[in-house]
Amino acid sequence: MNFTIEGPQFKTCAVCTPILRSLPDWFGLEDAIQYYSSEMDNLPTFLACESGQVHGFLSLKQHNP
């Protein structure tokens, strides 16, 4: 597969939340998924895409200066 990286982008909840839900061993708590989803809309997010489909993402959150 040849992936392209797109971003940074904001307001990516709609494409990233299904990826979180597809990984229940890592993101199995509904409250956590909702929290991450609401946070990522305001975070710079890079999308890993192939043939127009998003296969992964990286959202960046700075906790300290």
PQR file of N, CA, C, O and H, with PARSE charges and radii, in Angstrom:
ATOM      1  N   MET A   1       0.830  -1.179   0.000 -0.4000 1.5000
ATOM      2  CA  MET A   1       0.000   0.000   0.000 -0.0000 2.0000
ATOM      3  C   MET A   1       0.875   1.243   0.000  0.5500 1.7000
ATOM      4  O   MET A   1       1.919   1.280   0.651 -0.5500 1.4000
ATOM      5  N   ASN A   2       0.449   2.241  -0.723 -0.4000 1.5000
ATOM      6  CA  ASN A   2       1.098   3.539  -0.723 -0.0000 2.0000
ATOM      7  C   ASN A   2       0.196   4.526  -0.020  0.5500 1.7000
ATOM      8  O   ASN A   2      -0.860   4.895  -0.535 -0.5500 1.4000
ATOM      9  H   ASN A   2      -0.399   2.211  -1.252  0.4000 1.0000
ATOM     10  N   PHE A   3       0.611   4.950   1.149 -0.4000 1.5000
ATOM     11  CA  PHE A   3      -0.162   5.911   1.917 -0.0000 2.0000
ATOM     12  C   PHE A   3       0.352   7.313   1.655  0.5500 1.7000
ATOM     13  O   PHE A   3       1.543   7.520   1.419 -0.5500 1.4000
ATOM     14  H   PHE A   3       1.468   4.650   1.567  0.4000 1.0000
ATOM     15  N   THR A   4      -0.549   8.260   1.698 -0.4000 1.5000
ATOM     16  CA  THR A   4      -0.164   9.659   1.720 -0.0000 2.0000
ATOM     17  C   THR A   4      -0.584  10.221   3.070  0.5500 1.7000
ATOM     18  O   THR A   4      -1.569   9.780   3.662 -0.5500 1.4000
ATOM     19  H   THR A   4      -1.516   8.092   1.890  0.4000 1.0000
ATOM     20  N   ILE A   5       0.163  11.182   3.541 -0.4000 1.5000
ATOM     21  CA  ILE A   5      -0.151  11.834   4.803 -0.0000 2.0000
ATOM     22  C   ILE A   5      -0.712  13.209   4.478  0.5500 1.7000
ATOM     23  O   ILE A   5      -0.071  14.007   3.793 -0.5500 1.4000
ATOM     24  H   ILE A   5       0.964  11.540   3.061  0.4000 1.0000
ATOM     25  N   GLU A   6      -1.910  13.478   4.975 -0.4000 1.5000
ATOM     26  CA  GLU A   6      -2.584  14.746   4.736 -0.0000 2.0000
ATOM     27  C   GLU A   6      -2.731  15.479   6.056  0.5500 1.7000
ATOM     28  O   GLU A   6      -3.128  14.892   7.063 -0.5500 1.4000
ATOM     29  H   GLU A   6      -2.430  12.830   5.532  0.4000 1.0000
ATOM     30  N   GLY A   7      -2.411  16.757   6.048 -0.4000 1.5000
ATOM     31  CA  GLY A   7      -2.609  17.529   7.254 -0.0000 2.0000
ATOM     32  C   GLY A   7      -1.499  18.523   7.472  0.5500 1.7000
ATOM     33  O   GLY A   7      -0.583  18.644   6.659 -0.5500 1.4000
ATOM     34  H   GLY A   7      -2.089  17.234   5.230  0.4000 1.0000
ATOM     35  N   PRO A   8      -1.587  19.222   8.559 -0.5600 1.5000
ATOM     36  CA  PRO A   8      -2.555  19.023   9.625  0.2800 2.0000
ATOM     37  C   PRO A   8      -3.942  19.524   9.239  0.5500 1.7000
ATOM     38  O   PRO A   8      -4.088  20.496   8.497 -0.5500 1.4000
ATOM     39  N   GLN A   9      -4.939  18.849   9.753 -0.4000 1.5000
ATOM     40  CA  GLN A   9      -6.336  19.208   9.528 -0.0000 2.0000
ATOM     41  C   GLN A   9      -7.051  19.291  10.870  0.5500 1.7000
ATOM     42  O   GLN A   9      -6.607  18.711  11.861 -0.5500 1.4000
ATOM     43  H   GLN A   9      -4.820  18.060  10.356  0.4000 1.0000
ATOM     44  N   PHE A  10      -8.152  20.014  10.890 -0.4000 1.5000
ATOM     45  CA  PHE A  10      -9.007  20.108  12.070 -0.0000 2.0000
ATOM     46  C   PHE A  10     -10.395  19.600  11.695  0.5500 1.7000
ATOM     47  O   PHE A  10     -10.690  19.401  10.516 -0.5500 1.4000
ATOM     48  H   PHE A  10      -8.513  20.486  10.085  0.4000 1.0000
ATOM     49  N   LYS A  11     -11.238  19.391  12.689 -0.4000 1.5000
ATOM     50  CA  LYS A  11     -12.605  18.898  12.459 -0.0000 2.0000
ATOM     51  C   LYS A  11     -12.591  17.527  11.773  0.5500 1.7000
ATOM     52  O   LYS A  11     -13.284  17.315  10.778 -0.5500 1.4000
ATOM     53  H   LYS A  11     -10.998  19.551  13.647  0.4000 1.0000
ATOM     54  N   THR A  12     -11.803  16.611  12.312 -0.4000 1.5000
ATOM     55  CA  THR A  12     -11.644  15.289  11.700 -0.0000 2.0000
ATOM     56  C   THR A  12     -12.415  14.187  12.425  0.5500 1.7000
ATOM     57  O   THR A  12     -12.262  13.008  12.109 -0.5500 1.4000
ATOM     58  H   THR A  12     -11.240  16.784  13.120  0.4000 1.0000
ATOM     59  N   CYS A  13     -13.233  14.567  13.382 -0.4000 1.5000
ATOM     60  CA  CYS A  13     -13.967  13.586  14.184 -0.0000 2.0000
ATOM     61  C   CYS A  13     -14.732  12.576  13.331  0.5500 1.7000
ATOM     62  O   CYS A  13     -14.734  11.384  13.641 -0.5500 1.4000
ATOM     63  H   CYS A  13     -13.358  15.525  13.639  0.4000 1.0000
ATOM     64  N   ALA A  14     -15.372  13.030  12.278 -0.4000 1.5000
ATOM     65  CA  ALA A  14     -16.214  12.143  11.463 -0.0000 2.0000
ATOM     66  C   ALA A  14     -15.427  11.016  10.807  0.5500 1.7000
ATOM     67  O   ALA A  14     -15.952   9.916  10.629 -0.5500 1.4000
ATOM     68  H   ALA A  14     -15.371  13.998  12.026  0.4000 1.0000
ATOM     69  N   VAL A  15     -14.178  11.277  10.447 -0.4000 1.5000
ATOM     70  CA  VAL A  15     -13.393  10.216   9.797 -0.0000 2.0000
ATOM     71  C   VAL A  15     -12.541   9.439  10.788  0.5500 1.7000
ATOM     72  O   VAL A  15     -12.159   8.302  10.509 -0.5500 1.4000
ATOM     73  H   VAL A  15     -13.752  12.170  10.592  0.4000 1.0000
ATOM     74  N   CYS A  16     -12.230  10.033  11.954 -0.4000 1.5000
ATOM     75  CA  CYS A  16     -11.356   9.360  12.915 -0.0000 2.0000
ATOM     76  C   CYS A  16     -12.103   8.491  13.928  0.5500 1.7000
ATOM     77  O   CYS A  16     -11.582   7.461  14.357 -0.5500 1.4000
ATOM     78  H   CYS A  16     -12.540  10.956  12.181  0.4000 1.0000
ATOM     79  N   THR A  17     -13.304   8.889  14.310 -0.4000 1.5000
ATOM     80  CA  THR A  17     -14.048   8.111  15.301 -0.0000 2.0000
ATOM     81  C   THR A  17     -14.304   6.674  14.852  0.5500 1.7000
ATOM     82  O   THR A  17     -14.182   5.768  15.676 -0.5500 1.4000
ATOM     83  H   THR A  17     -13.727   9.726  13.962  0.4000 1.0000
ATOM     84  N   PRO A  18     -14.654   6.416  13.587 -0.5600 1.5000
ATOM     85  CA  PRO A  18     -14.818   5.009  13.180  0.2800 2.0000
ATOM     86  C   PRO A  18     -13.540   4.186  13.337  0.5500 1.7000
ATOM     87  O   PRO A  18     -13.604   2.982  13.585 -0.5500 1.4000
ATOM     88  N   ILE A  19     -12.389   4.824  13.197 -0.4000 1.5000
ATOM     89  CA  ILE A  19     -11.123   4.102  13.397 -0.0000 2.0000
ATOM     90  C   ILE A  19     -10.972   3.747  14.868  0.5500 1.7000
ATOM     91  O   ILE A  19     -10.577   2.628  15.195 -0.5500 1.4000
ATOM     92  H   ILE A  19     -12.336   5.802  12.997  0.4000 1.0000
ATOM     93  N   LEU A  20     -11.281   4.687  15.764 -0.4000 1.5000
ATOM     94  CA  LEU A  20     -11.242   4.383  17.202 -0.0000 2.0000
ATOM     95  C   LEU A  20     -12.160   3.211  17.529  0.5500 1.7000
ATOM     96  O   LEU A  20     -11.779   2.309  18.276 -0.5500 1.4000
ATOM     97  H   LEU A  20     -11.601   5.597  15.499  0.4000 1.0000
ATOM     98  N   ARG A  21     -13.360   3.224  16.975 -0.4000 1.5000
ATOM     99  CA  ARG A  21     -14.333   2.160  17.255 -0.0000 2.0000
ATOM    100  C   ARG A  21     -13.902   0.805  16.685  0.5500 1.7000
ATOM    101  O   ARG A  21     -14.342  -0.241  17.163 -0.5500 1.4000
ATOM    102  H   ARG A  21     -13.670   3.956  16.368  0.4000 1.0000
ATOM    103  N   SER A  22     -13.048   0.828  15.675 -0.4000 1.5000
ATOM    104  CA  SER A  22     -12.592  -0.439  15.083 -0.0000 2.0000
ATOM    105  C   SER A  22     -11.466  -1.083  15.894  0.5500 1.7000
ATOM    106  O   SER A  22     -10.985  -2.158  15.536 -0.5500 1.4000
ATOM    107  H   SER A  22     -12.691   1.677  15.287  0.4000 1.0000
ATOM    108  N   LEU A  23     -11.042  -0.439  16.977 -0.4000 1.5000
ATOM    109  CA  LEU A  23      -9.952  -0.942  17.816 -0.0000 2.0000
ATOM    110  C   LEU A  23     -10.417  -1.103  19.266  0.5500 1.7000
ATOM    111  O   LEU A  23      -9.928  -0.400  20.150 -0.5500 1.4000
ATOM    112  H   LEU A  23     -11.432   0.434  17.269  0.4000 1.0000
ATOM    113  N   PRO A  24     -11.353  -2.018  19.519 -0.5600 1.5000
ATOM    114  CA  PRO A  24     -11.925  -2.122  20.869  0.2800 2.0000
ATOM    115  C   PRO A  24     -10.929  -2.561  21.937  0.5500 1.7000
ATOM    116  O   PRO A  24     -11.142  -2.282  23.117 -0.5500 1.4000
ATOM    117  N   ASP A  25      -9.846  -3.243  21.555 -0.4000 1.5000
ATOM    118  CA  ASP A  25      -8.846  -3.632  22.553 -0.0000 2.0000
ATOM    119  C   ASP A  25      -8.090  -2.414  23.083  0.5500 1.7000
ATOM    120  O   ASP A  25      -7.580  -2.438  24.203 -0.5500 1.4000
ATOM    121  H   ASP A  25      -9.673  -3.469  20.597  0.4000 1.0000
ATOM    122  N   TRP A  26      -8.018  -1.362  22.290 -0.4000 1.5000
ATOM    123  CA  TRP A  26      -7.313  -0.143  22.688 -0.0000 2.0000
ATOM    124  C   TRP A  26      -8.282   0.939  23.145  0.5500 1.7000
ATOM    125  O   TRP A  26      -7.991   1.668  24.093 -0.5500 1.4000
ATOM    126  H   TRP A  26      -8.433  -1.342  21.380  0.4000 1.0000
ATOM    127  N   PHE A  27      -9.424   1.050  22.487 -0.4000 1.5000
ATOM    128  CA  PHE A  27     -10.380   2.121  22.766 -0.0000 2.0000
ATOM    129  C   PHE A  27     -11.758   1.509  22.983  0.5500 1.7000
ATOM    130  O   PHE A  27     -12.662   1.713  22.173 -0.5500 1.4000
ATOM    131  H   PHE A  27      -9.660   0.457  21.717  0.4000 1.0000
ATOM    132  N   GLY A  28     -11.923   0.767  24.063 -0.4000 1.5000
ATOM    133  CA  GLY A  28     -13.153   0.033  24.275 -0.0000 2.0000
ATOM    134  C   GLY A  28     -14.167   0.707  25.174  0.5500 1.7000
ATOM    135  O   GLY A  28     -15.267   0.185  25.358 -0.5500 1.4000
ATOM    136  H   GLY A  28     -11.188   0.602  24.721  0.4000 1.0000
ATOM    137  N   LEU A  29     -13.824   1.858  25.739 -0.4000 1.5000
ATOM    138  CA  LEU A  29     -14.743   2.538  26.648 -0.0000 2.0000
ATOM    139  C   LEU A  29     -15.461   3.662  25.911  0.5500 1.7000
ATOM    140  O   LEU A  29     -14.817   4.545  25.344 -0.5500 1.4000
ATOM    141  H   LEU A  29     -12.931   2.282  25.590  0.4000 1.0000
ATOM    142  N   GLU A  30     -16.783   3.632  25.917 -0.4000 1.5000
ATOM    143  CA  GLU A  30     -17.571   4.612  25.174 -0.0000 2.0000
ATOM    144  C   GLU A  30     -17.288   6.038  25.639  0.5500 1.7000
ATOM    145  O   GLU A  30     -17.185   6.944  24.812 -0.5500 1.4000
ATOM    146  H   GLU A  30     -17.306   2.915  26.378  0.4000 1.0000
ATOM    147  N   ASP A  31     -17.162   6.248  26.939 -0.4000 1.5000
ATOM    148  CA  ASP A  31     -16.865   7.592  27.447 -0.0000 2.0000
ATOM    149  C   ASP A  31     -15.535   8.096  26.898  0.5500 1.7000
ATOM    150  O   ASP A  31     -15.412   9.268  26.541 -0.5500 1.4000
ATOM    151  H   ASP A  31     -17.246   5.512  27.610  0.4000 1.0000
ATOM    152  N   ALA A  32     -14.550   7.221  26.831 -0.4000 1.5000
ATOM    153  CA  ALA A  32     -13.238   7.609  26.312 -0.0000 2.0000
ATOM    154  C   ALA A  32     -13.315   7.937  24.819  0.5500 1.7000
ATOM    155  O   ALA A  32     -12.719   8.912  24.363 -0.5500 1.4000
ATOM    156  H   ALA A  32     -14.650   6.269  27.120  0.4000 1.0000
ATOM    157  N   ILE A  33     -14.045   7.127  24.068 -0.4000 1.5000
ATOM    158  CA  ILE A  33     -14.194   7.387  22.628 -0.0000 2.0000
ATOM    159  C   ILE A  33     -14.863   8.739  22.410  0.5500 1.7000
ATOM    160  O   ILE A  33     -14.441   9.505  21.544 -0.5500 1.4000
ATOM    161  H   ILE A  33     -14.529   6.335  24.439  0.4000 1.0000
ATOM    162  N   GLN A  34     -15.890   9.036  23.176 -0.4000 1.5000
ATOM    163  CA  GLN A  34     -16.573  10.319  23.032 -0.0000 2.0000
ATOM    164  C   GLN A  34     -15.644  11.476  23.393  0.5500 1.7000
ATOM    165  O   GLN A  34     -15.659  12.515  22.734 -0.5500 1.4000
ATOM    166  H   GLN A  34     -16.233   8.414  23.879  0.4000 1.0000
ATOM    167  N   TYR A  35     -14.842  11.298  24.434 -0.4000 1.5000
ATOM    168  CA  TYR A  35     -13.894  12.335  24.836 -0.0000 2.0000
ATOM    169  C   TYR A  35     -12.855  12.558  23.738  0.5500 1.7000
ATOM    170  O   TYR A  35     -12.619  13.694  23.327 -0.5500 1.4000
ATOM    171  H   TYR A  35     -14.830  10.454  24.970  0.4000 1.0000
ATOM    172  N   TYR A  36     -12.237  11.480  23.266 -0.4000 1.5000
ATOM    173  CA  TYR A  36     -11.222  11.612  22.209 -0.0000 2.0000
ATOM    174  C   TYR A  36     -11.821  12.252  20.964  0.5500 1.7000
ATOM    175  O   TYR A  36     -11.190  13.103  20.336 -0.5500 1.4000
ATOM    176  H   TYR A  36     -12.429  10.557  23.600  0.4000 1.0000
ATOM    177  N   SER A  37     -13.015  11.852  20.610 -0.4000 1.5000
ATOM    178  CA  SER A  37     -13.667  12.380  19.415 -0.0000 2.0000
ATOM    179  C   SER A  37     -13.912  13.887  19.533  0.5500 1.7000
ATOM    180  O   SER A  37     -13.683  14.634  18.582 -0.5500 1.4000
ATOM    181  H   SER A  37     -13.527  11.161  21.119  0.4000 1.0000
ATOM    182  N   SER A  38     -14.377  14.324  20.698 -0.4000 1.5000
ATOM    183  CA  SER A  38     -14.634  15.752  20.874 -0.0000 2.0000
ATOM    184  C   SER A  38     -13.332  16.544  20.902  0.5500 1.7000
ATOM    185  O   SER A  38     -13.292  17.672  20.413 -0.5500 1.4000
ATOM    186  H   SER A  38     -14.563  13.717  21.470  0.4000 1.0000
ATOM    187  N   GLU A  39     -12.277  15.981  21.458 -0.4000 1.5000
ATOM    188  CA  GLU A  39     -10.982  16.646  21.513 -0.0000 2.0000
ATOM    189  C   GLU A  39     -10.351  16.789  20.127  0.5500 1.7000
ATOM    190  O   GLU A  39      -9.794  17.838  19.804 -0.5500 1.4000
ATOM    191  H   GLU A  39     -12.310  15.064  21.856  0.4000 1.0000
ATOM    192  N   MET A  40     -10.437  15.744  19.314 -0.4000 1.5000
ATOM    193  CA  MET A  40      -9.690  15.751  18.048 -0.0000 2.0000
ATOM    194  C   MET A  40     -10.201  16.783  17.057  0.5500 1.7000
ATOM    195  O   MET A  40      -9.467  17.149  16.139 -0.5500 1.4000
ATOM    196  H   MET A  40     -10.889  14.891  19.577  0.4000 1.0000
ATOM    197  N   ASP A  41     -11.412  17.259  17.201 -0.4000 1.5000
ATOM    198  CA  ASP A  41     -11.898  18.300  16.308 -0.0000 2.0000
ATOM    199  C   ASP A  41     -11.094  19.590  16.460  0.5500 1.7000
ATOM    200  O   ASP A  41     -11.017  20.391  15.528 -0.5500 1.4000
ATOM    201  H   ASP A  41     -12.009  16.961  17.947  0.4000 1.0000
ATOM    202  N   ASN A  42     -10.498  19.786  17.634 -0.4000 1.5000
ATOM    203  CA  ASN A  42      -9.727  21.002  17.900 -0.0000 2.0000
ATOM    204  C   ASN A  42      -8.224  20.785  17.863  0.5500 1.7000
ATOM    205  O   ASN A  42      -7.462  21.716  18.125 -0.5500 1.4000
ATOM    206  H   ASN A  42     -10.562  19.136  18.390  0.4000 1.0000
ATOM    207  N   LEU A  43      -7.789  19.586  17.547 -0.4000 1.5000
ATOM    208  CA  LEU A  43      -6.361  19.273  17.512 -0.0000 2.0000
ATOM    209  C   LEU A  43      -5.873  19.137  16.072  0.5500 1.7000
ATOM    210  O   LEU A  43      -6.612  18.673  15.204 -0.5500 1.4000
ATOM    211  H   LEU A  43      -8.408  18.830  17.334  0.4000 1.0000
ATOM    212  N   PRO A  44      -4.629  19.543  15.820 -0.5600 1.5000
ATOM    213  CA  PRO A  44      -4.076  19.288  14.490  0.2800 2.0000
ATOM    214  C   PRO A  44      -3.940  17.774  14.296  0.5500 1.7000
ATOM    215  O   PRO A  44      -3.326  17.080  15.107 -0.5500 1.4000
ATOM    216  N   THR A  45      -4.515  17.292  13.223 -0.4000 1.5000
ATOM    217  CA  THR A  45      -4.559  15.851  12.966 -0.0000 2.0000
ATOM    218  C   THR A  45      -4.030  15.563  11.572  0.5500 1.7000
ATOM    219  O   THR A  45      -4.378  16.238  10.604 -0.5500 1.4000
ATOM    220  H   THR A  45      -5.013  17.856  12.564  0.4000 1.0000
ATOM    221  N   PHE A  46      -3.187  14.551  11.491 -0.4000 1.5000
ATOM    222  CA  PHE A  46      -2.643  14.085  10.225 -0.0000 2.0000
ATOM    223  C   PHE A  46      -3.340  12.778   9.877  0.5500 1.7000
ATOM    224  O   PHE A  46      -3.470  11.890  10.719 -0.5500 1.4000
ATOM    225  H   PHE A  46      -2.904  14.002  12.278  0.4000 1.0000
ATOM    226  N   LEU A  47      -3.786  12.668   8.629 -0.4000 1.5000
ATOM    227  CA  LEU A  47      -4.520  11.490   8.178 -0.0000 2.0000
ATOM    228  C   LEU A  47      -3.652  10.653   7.253  0.5500 1.7000
ATOM    229  O   LEU A  47      -3.007  11.187   6.350 -0.5500 1.4000
ATOM    230  H   LEU A  47      -3.680  13.389   7.945  0.4000 1.0000
ATOM    231  N   ALA A  48      -3.633   9.350   7.472 -0.4000 1.5000
ATOM    232  CA  ALA A  48      -2.956   8.412   6.582 -0.0000 2.0000
ATOM    233  C   ALA A  48      -4.002   7.888   5.600  0.5500 1.7000
ATOM    234  O   ALA A  48      -4.926   7.172   5.988 -0.5500 1.4000
ATOM    235  H   ALA A  48      -4.157   8.916   8.205  0.4000 1.0000
ATOM    236  N   CYS A  49      -3.849   8.253   4.323 -0.4000 1.5000
ATOM    237  CA  CYS A  49      -4.861   7.939   3.312 -0.0000 2.0000
ATOM    238  C   CYS A  49      -4.282   7.067   2.212  0.5500 1.7000
ATOM    239  O   CYS A  49      -3.097   7.140   1.884 -0.5500 1.4000
ATOM    240  H   CYS A  49      -3.099   8.834   4.008  0.4000 1.0000
ATOM    241  N   GLU A  50      -5.140   6.255   1.663 -0.4000 1.5000
ATOM    242  CA  GLU A  50      -4.786   5.427   0.507 -0.0000 2.0000
ATOM    243  C   GLU A  50      -6.038   5.300  -0.347  0.5500 1.7000
ATOM    244  O   GLU A  50      -7.088   4.876   0.136 -0.5500 1.4000
ATOM    245  H   GLU A  50      -6.102   6.196   1.929  0.4000 1.0000
ATOM    246  N   SER A  51      -5.925   5.664  -1.596 -0.4000 1.5000
ATOM    247  CA  SER A  51      -7.046   5.619  -2.541 -0.0000 2.0000
ATOM    248  C   SER A  51      -8.270   6.375  -2.019  0.5500 1.7000
ATOM    249  O   SER A  51      -9.404   5.925  -2.182 -0.5500 1.4000
ATOM    250  H   SER A  51      -5.072   6.009  -1.988  0.4000 1.0000
ATOM    251  N   GLY A  52      -8.027   7.527  -1.390 -0.4000 1.5000
ATOM    252  CA  GLY A  52      -9.127   8.355  -0.922 -0.0000 2.0000
ATOM    253  C   GLY A  52      -9.770   7.907   0.375  0.5500 1.7000
ATOM    254  O   GLY A  52     -10.731   8.529   0.828 -0.5500 1.4000
ATOM    255  H   GLY A  52      -7.106   7.892  -1.257  0.4000 1.0000
ATOM    256  N   GLN A  53      -9.270   6.853   0.981 -0.4000 1.5000
ATOM    257  CA  GLN A  53      -9.836   6.332   2.224 -0.0000 2.0000
ATOM    258  C   GLN A  53      -8.847   6.554   3.366  0.5500 1.7000
ATOM    259  O   GLN A  53      -7.645   6.343   3.204 -0.5500 1.4000
ATOM    260  H   GLN A  53      -8.489   6.348   0.613  0.4000 1.0000
ATOM    261  N   VAL A  54      -9.354   6.979   4.515 -0.4000 1.5000
ATOM    262  CA  VAL A  54      -8.515   7.191   5.691 -0.0000 2.0000
ATOM    263  C   VAL A  54      -8.325   5.859   6.409  0.5500 1.7000
ATOM    264  O   VAL A  54      -9.296   5.189   6.761 -0.5500 1.4000
ATOM    265  H   VAL A  54     -10.330   7.151   4.647  0.4000 1.0000
ATOM    266  N   HIS A  55      -7.057   5.479   6.625 -0.4000 1.5000
ATOM    267  CA  HIS A  55      -6.737   4.219   7.294 -0.0000 2.0000
ATOM    268  C   HIS A  55      -6.152   4.416   8.690  0.5500 1.7000
ATOM    269  O   HIS A  55      -6.094   3.477   9.484 -0.5500 1.4000
ATOM    270  H   HIS A  55      -6.268   6.024   6.340  0.4000 1.0000
ATOM    271  N   GLY A  56      -5.721   5.630   8.982 -0.4000 1.5000
ATOM    272  CA  GLY A  56      -5.134   5.908  10.287 -0.0000 2.0000
ATOM    273  C   GLY A  56      -4.998   7.406  10.480  0.5500 1.7000
ATOM    274  O   GLY A  56      -5.195   8.191   9.552 -0.5500 1.4000
ATOM    275  H   GLY A  56      -5.768   6.393   8.338  0.4000 1.0000
ATOM    276  N   PHE A  57      -4.659   7.786  11.697 -0.4000 1.5000
ATOM    277  CA  PHE A  57      -4.503   9.212  11.977 -0.0000 2.0000
ATOM    278  C   PHE A  57      -3.595   9.414  13.181  0.5500 1.7000
ATOM    279  O   PHE A  57      -3.350   8.498  13.966 -0.5500 1.4000
ATOM    280  H   PHE A  57      -4.498   7.148  12.450  0.4000 1.0000
ATOM    281  N   LEU A  58      -3.106  10.643  13.297 -0.4000 1.5000
ATOM    282  CA  LEU A  58      -2.307  11.069  14.430 -0.0000 2.0000
ATOM    283  C   LEU A  58      -2.775  12.455  14.820  0.5500 1.7000
ATOM    284  O   LEU A  58      -2.661  13.391  14.028 -0.5500 1.4000
ATOM    285  H   LEU A  58      -3.305  11.386  12.659  0.4000 1.0000
ATOM    286  N   SER A  59      -3.301  12.605  16.029 -0.4000 1.5000
ATOM    287  CA  SER A  59      -3.722  13.899  16.548 -0.0000 2.0000
ATOM    288  C   SER A  59      -2.692  14.331  17.578  0.5500 1.7000
ATOM    289  O   SER A  59      -2.250  13.533  18.403 -0.5500 1.4000
ATOM    290  H   SER A  59      -3.393  11.844  16.672  0.4000 1.0000
ATOM    291  N   LEU A  60      -2.315  15.605  17.521 -0.4000 1.5000
ATOM    292  CA  LEU A  60      -1.272  16.122  18.409 -0.0000 2.0000
ATOM    293  C   LEU A  60      -1.880  17.037  19.465  0.5500 1.7000
ATOM    294  O   LEU A  60      -2.659  17.937  19.154 -0.5500 1.4000
ATOM    295  H   LEU A  60      -2.674  16.254  16.851  0.4000 1.0000
ATOM    296  N   LYS A  61      -1.505  16.787  20.731 -0.4000 1.5000
ATOM    297  CA  LYS A  61      -1.958  17.630  21.810 -0.0000 2.0000
ATOM    298  C   LYS A  61      -0.749  17.966  22.669  0.5500 1.7000
ATOM    299  O   LYS A  61      -0.100  17.078  23.222 -0.5500 1.4000
ATOM    300  H   LYS A  61      -0.872  16.055  20.984  0.4000 1.0000
ATOM    301  N   GLN A  62      -0.453  19.259  22.776 -0.4000 1.5000
ATOM    302  CA  GLN A  62       0.660  19.697  23.597 -0.0000 2.0000
ATOM    303  C   GLN A  62       0.182  19.846  25.030  0.5500 1.7000
ATOM    304  O   GLN A  62      -0.757  20.595  25.303 -0.5500 1.4000
ATOM    305  H   GLN A  62      -0.980  19.980  22.327  0.4000 1.0000
ATOM    306  N   HIS A  63       0.829  19.132  25.949 -0.4000 1.5000
ATOM    307  CA  HIS A  63       0.427  19.180  27.342 -0.0000 2.0000
ATOM    308  C   HIS A  63       1.230  20.216  28.139  0.5500 1.7000
ATOM    309  O   HIS A  63       0.730  20.781  29.112 -0.5500 1.4000
ATOM    310  H   HIS A  63       1.592  18.524  25.727  0.4000 1.0000
ATOM    311  N   ASN A  64       2.464  20.457  27.724 -0.4000 1.5000
ATOM    312  CA  ASN A  64       3.341  21.400  28.414 -0.0000 2.0000
ATOM    313  C   ASN A  64       4.131  22.192  27.383  0.5500 1.7000
ATOM    314  O   ASN A  64       4.342  21.721  26.265 -0.5500 1.4000
ATOM    315  H   ASN A  64       2.870  19.998  26.934  0.4000 1.0000
ATOM    316  N   PRO A  65       4.574  23.404  27.755 -0.5600 1.5000
ATOM    317  CA  PRO A  65       5.373  24.196  26.807  0.2800 2.0000
ATOM    318  C   PRO A  65       6.695  23.503  26.468  0.5500 1.7000
ATOM    319  O   PRO A  65       7.486  24.032  25.686 -0.5500 1.4000
TER
END
